[in-house]
Amino acid sequence: MLWTVAFLVDYGGGRIATAASFGEVRSGAHFAERHGLVLIIVLGESLLSAGAGAGQAVIAWPVLLAAAFGFAATVCLWWLYFVGVAPAAAKVLT
């Protein structure tokens, strides 16, 4: 029930804010920066989840290899967004 209430508040708040601003993004640079901050949190949480999931099994080679590939994939996603996409998105939104 709480998830439903949270969804309705989130969705309804977005609809009300969009209607009040007539769909206009007031600060493109701020919007792009906030999106980047959320992405940092998401990537960090994925690293924490992978580390917690591996637990004490990290001493096994297959688990260590999978953890290394997961870390490398996260770094590549970070690099792809913050070097390639974020500056272009901020420029377009501004």
Secondary structure, 3 states (H helix, E strand, C coil): CHHHHHHHHHHHHHHHHHHHHCCCCCCHHHHHHHHHHHHHHHHHHHHHHHHHHHHHHHHCHHHHHHHHHHHHHHHHHHHHHHHHHHHHHHHHHC
